[in-house]
């Protein structure tokens, strides 16, 4: 089969879908990777994949410009005539599905990797655009195979009535290479709490900083690291003024966007995600857990799918920095508990979130989409 994987960044394809692309190529499929241009497209080509840049503005709202994008995608699909297209993230799902229908392609798979600002936020802007997003989802997802990363997201969209004419499957995340993300050799290391996330308010950045300030009053030796950068295209991105204030407190070291993800996770004592609105299946937690590191996360969709409370880490209420600090102190004061929970976290990832598990489930969805297309 000829299969297109279409995402909103080449970074996403490289970091989250490379294993799937390799598996498809290994079984003899022709794979075309599409995304807006970026630094990772050339890396995909160096690995022998065909990657094509396809400009799609994440924040564009001009109707004429956005219709032109859909026509551009449809033209490419007509030229390529893939047997199956797989779209990731909201704009690619909606625009790609419309374009595929225009191009006469029936094998359509859509991954809803998270519900996003429009469906989760409670701001006036979110409430205003929510009916539009739901209407577009209703049209785009009709007659396609839809993959969710957790049941909460599936049930939310189903509750809005947008999945009645879709095939629906829950697959826990994008998969993780557990041979690459593995525990580090036993070496002495400084006690470190790591959070990896885009610098968005919905990721709980302020709560992480508040928890770090509380913990360091008791344990000034503990380092708090936050790896990630602001996202100016997202309405929830933190401001430079907020970053300046947080840096001045000296409670958290802001590392910016980092590529040494494995080394950071292997050196961590605890990994954290303080999301306030929910996730798909958070990669930041999976990477730490695969490295045998216990987790502390908020009890929201996605996080609660990865963290088994009091077994692989702790779940705490969202937007409560004090409760987050209490859970961190409990683990920081008990090395044996951290080790036990870290081992359990690694086993949980191997059994439920590994590349092998996720890819096998994804290929089964592809088979259903191909059957739907030939029906």
C-alpha positions in Angstrom: 0.0 0.0 0.0 0.9 3.6 -0.4 0.4 5.4 2.9 0.5 9.1 3.8 1.3 10.3 7.3 0.4 13.9 7.7 1.1 16.0 10.8 1.3 19.7 11.7 5.1 19.6 12.3 8.0 17.6 11.0 9.2 17.4 14.6 6.1 15.4 15.5 6.7 13.0 12.6 10.4 12.5 13.6 9.8 12.1 17.3 6.5 10.3 17.5 5.9 8.5 14.2 9.3 7.4 13.0 8.9 3.9 14.5 5.5 3.5 12.6 7.0 4.7 9.4 9.9 2.3 9.7 7.4 -0.6 10.5 5.4 0.3 7.4 8.5 0.4 5.2 9.7 -2.9 6.6 6.5 -4.6 5.6 6.8 -3.3 2.0 4.5 -0.2 2.1 5.4 3.0 0.3 5.4 5.8 2.9 5.0 9.5 2.2 5.5 11.9 5.1 3.9 15.4 5.0 4.2 18.4 7.3 5.0 22.1 7.2 8.7 22.7 6.6 11.1 22.6 9.5 14.5 21.3 10.7 13.4 17.6 11.0 12.3 17.1 7.4 15.8 16.8 6.1 16.6 14.3 8.9 13.7 12.1 7.7 15.1 12.2 4.2 18.5 11.2 5.5 16.8 8.1 7.0 15.6 7.2 3.5 12.0 8.4 3.8 10.2 10.6 1.3 9.2 13.8 3.1 7.4 16.7 1.4 6.9 20.1 2.9 3.2 21.2 3.0 2.7 24.6 4.5 -0.2 24.7 7.0 -0.5 27.6 9.4 -1.4 26.4 12.9 -3.0 29.8 13.8 -4.5 30.9 10.4 -8.1 31.9 10.4 -8.6 33.6 7.1 -11.3 31.5 5.4 -10.0 32.0 1.9 -6.4 31.2 2.8 -7.6 28.1 4.7 -9.7 26.9 1.8 -6.6 27.3 -0.4 -4.7 25.0 2.0 -7.4 22.3 1.7 -7.2 22.6 -2.1 -3.4 22.3 -2.0 -3.7 19.1 0.0 -6.4 17.7 -2.3 -4.2 18.4 -5.3 -1.3 16.6 -3.8 -3.5 13.6 -2.8 -4.8 13.4 -6.4 -1.3 13.4 -7.7 -0.1 10.8 -5.3 -3.2 8.6 -5.1 -2.4 7.0 -1.8 -4.3 3.9 -0.7 -4.6 5.3 2.8 -4.0 8.6 4.6 -3.4 9.0 8.3 -3.8 12.5 9.8 -2.5 13.7 13.2 -3.6 16.9 15.2 -6.7 18.9 14.7 -6.0 20.9 11.5 -4.5 18.0 9.7 -7.4 15.8 10.7 -10.0 18.3 9.5 -8.3 19.7 6.4 -6.8 16.3 5.4 -10.1 14.6 5.6 -11.9 17.2 3.5 -9.0 17.0 1.0 -9.0 13.2 0.8 -12.7 13.2 0.0 -12.2 15.8 -2.8 -9.4 13.5 -4.1 -11.6 10.4 -4.0 -9.5 8.6 -1.3 -11.7 6.5 0.9 -9.1 5.0 3.2 -8.9 7.7 5.9 -7.6 7.3 9.4 -7.7 10.3 11.9 -5.8 10.4 15.2 -7.3 12.7 17.8 -4.1 13.2 19.9 -5.8 15.6 22.4 -8.9 17.8 22.5 -7.1 21.1 22.5 -7.9 24.6 23.5 -11.3 24.9 21.8 -12.8 21.9 23.7 -11.0 22.1 27.0 -10.5 25.8 27.9 -13.1 27.8 29.6 -12.3 31.2 28.1 -14.7 33.3 26.1 -12.6 32.6 22.9 -12.8 28.9 23.5 -16.5 28.9 24.0 -17.1 31.0 20.9 -15.1 28.7 18.6 -16.2 25.4 20.2 -19.4 25.0 18.0 -17.3 25.7 14.9 -14.7 23.1 15.8 -17.4 20.5 16.7 -19.2 21.1 13.4 -15.9 20.7 11.5 -15.1 17.5 13.4 -18.6 16.1 12.7 -18.1 16.6 8.9 -14.4 15.5 8.8 -14.7 12.3 10.9 -17.7 10.9 9.2 -16.9 7.6 7.4 -13.3 7.5 8.7 -11.5 5.4 11.3 -10.8 7.5 14.3 -8.0 6.8 16.9 -8.2 8.3 20.4 -5.3 8.0 22.9 -7.6 7.7 25.9 -11.2 6.9 26.7 -12.0 10.3 28.3 -11.3 12.1 25.0 -13.3 9.5 23.1 -16.3 9.8 25.4 -16.1 13.6 25.3 -16.4 13.8 21.5 -19.0 11.0 21.5 -21.0 13.0 23.9 -21.1 15.9 21.4 -22.5 13.5 18.8 -19.6 13.7 16.3 -18.7 10.0 16.2 -21.9 8.4 15.2 -20.7 7.6 11.6 -17.1 6.8 12.4 -15.1 3.7 13.3 -13.6 4.3 16.8 -10.6 2.8 18.4 -8.6 3.7 21.6 -4.8 3.2 21.2 -2.7 4.3 24.2 -0.4 6.9 22.7 2.1 7.1 19.9 4.3 4.2 21.2 7.7 4.5 22.7 10.9 2.7 21.9 11.6 0.9 25.2 15.0 -0.3 23.8 16.1 3.3 23.5 14.4 4.7 26.6 15.7 2.5 29.3 17.0 2.9 32.8 20.5 4.3 33.2 23.3 2.3 34.8 23.3 2.7 38.5 25.4 5.8 39.1 25.4 8.5 41.9 23.3 11.5 40.8 22.0 14.6 42.2 18.3 14.5 43.2 16.4 16.0 40.3 12.8 16.7 39.5 12.1 17.0 35.8 9.1 18.3 33.9 9.1 18.4 30.1 6.3 20.4 28.5 5.5 23.3 26.2 5.3 26.4 28.3 1.5 26.7 28.2 -0.7 27.7 31.2 -2.7 24.5 30.7 0.5 22.4 31.3 0.5 23.7 34.9 3.8 25.6 34.6 2.8 28.0 37.5 1.8 25.0 39.7 5.2 23.4 39.0 7.0 26.5 40.0 4.9 26.9 43.1 5.6 23.3 44.1 9.3 23.8 43.5 9.4 26.8 45.8 7.6 24.9 48.6 9.8 21.8 48.2 13.1 23.7 48.2 12.2 25.3 51.5 12.6 21.8 53.0 15.1 20.3 50.5 17.2 23.1 49.0 19.5 20.5 47.5 16.8 19.3 45.0 17.1 20.6 41.4 13.9 21.4 39.5 14.3 21.3 35.7 11.7 22.4 33.2 12.5 21.5 29.5 10.4 23.2 26.9 9.8 26.4 25.1 6.9 28.9 24.8 4.5 28.3 21.9 3.6 31.7 20.5 1.0 30.2 18.1 -1.0 28.9 21.1 -3.3 31.3 23.0 -2.3 29.6 26.3 1.5 30.3 25.9 3.2 31.8 28.9 4.5 35.4 28.5 8.1 36.6 28.7 7.1 38.6 31.8 5.9 35.5 33.5 9.1 33.6 32.6 11.2 36.5 33.9 9.4 36.4 37.2 9.7 32.7 37.6 13.4 32.7 36.7 14.0 35.4 39.3 12.7 33.0 42.0 15.5 30.6 41.3 13.3 27.7 42.2 13.2 26.1 38.7 15.9 26.0 36.0 14.3 26.7 32.6 16.2 24.7 30.0 14.4 25.7 26.8 13.8 23.2 24.1 16.2 20.3 24.4 17.2 17.4 22.2 19.0 15.3 24.9 15.7 13.9 26.1 17.1 10.5 27.0 19.9 11.9 29.1 17.5 14.2 31.0 15.1 11.4 31.8 17.9 9.0 32.8 19.3 11.6 35.2 15.9 12.4 36.8 14.8 11.2 40.2 11.1 12.0 39.5 9.3 13.1 36.4 6.3 15.5 36.6 3.4 16.7 34.5 1.1 19.2 36.1 -1.4 19.5 33.3 -4.7 21.2 34.3 -6.8 20.3 31.2 -5.8 16.8 30.2 -3.7 15.2 27.6 -3.8 12.5 25.0 -1.2 10.1 26.3 1.6 12.3 27.6 4.9 11.4 26.0 6.8 13.2 28.8 5.5 10.7 31.3 6.1 7.7 29.1 9.7 8.6 28.5 10.5 9.0 32.2 8.6 5.8 33.1 10.4 3.8 30.4 13.7 5.0 32.0 12.5 3.6 35.3 11.6 6.9 36.9 8.6 7.3 39.2 6.0 9.9 38.2 3.9 12.6 39.8 1.1 13.9 37.6 -2.3 15.5 37.9 -5.4 13.4 37.9 -6.7 14.4 34.4 -7.4 12.5 31.2 -4.2 11.0 29.7 -2.1 11.4 32.9 -4.3 9.0 34.8 -3.9 6.5 31.9 -0.2 6.4 32.4 0.2 6.8 36.2 -1.1 4.0 38.4 -1.6 5.9 41.7 0.5 4.7 44.6 2.1 2.0 42.3 4.1 3.8 39.5 3.8 7.2 41.1 1.2 9.6 42.5 -1.8 11.4 41.0 -2.7 14.7 42.5 -5.6 17.2 41.9 -4.9 19.7 39.1 -4.1 23.3 39.9 -3.0 22.5 43.4 0.6 23.3 43.8 0.6 22.5 47.5 -0.7 18.9 46.9 1.9 18.5 44.1 4.7 19.6 46.5 3.4 17.1 49.2 3.6 14.2 46.7 7.1 15.2 45.6 8.3 15.5 49.2 6.9 12.0 50.0 9.0 10.5 47.1 12.1 12.7 47.7 12.3 11.5 51.3 12.1 7.8 50.4 14.7 6.5 47.9 13.5 2.9 48.2 10.0 3.9 47.3 11.3 5.8 44.2 13.2 2.8 43.1 10.2 0.5 43.6 7.8 2.8 41.8 10.3 3.4 39.0 10.6 -0.4 38.3 6.8 -0.7 38.3 6.6 2.3 35.9 9.0 0.6 33.5 7.0 -2.6 33.5 3.7 -0.7 32.9 5.1 1.0 29.9 6.5 -2.2 28.4 3.2 -3.9 28.7 0.9 -1.2 27.5 2.7 1.6 25.6 5.6 0.2 23.7 6.1 0.7 20.0 5.3 -3.0 19.4 2.0 -2.8 21.1 0.9 0.5 19.6 2.1 -0.3 16.0 0.3 -3.6 16.0 -3.0 -1.9 17.0 -2.5 0.8 14.5 -2.0 -1.7 11.6 -5.2 -3.3 12.6 -7.0 0.0 12.2 -5.4 0.4 8.8 -6.8 -3.0 7.8 -10.3 -1.8 8.8 -9.8 1.5 6.9 -8.7 -0.5 3.8 -11.8 -2.7 4.2 -14.0 0.3 4.5 -12.5 1.8 1.4 -13.1 -1.3 -0.7 -16.6 -1.9 0.6 
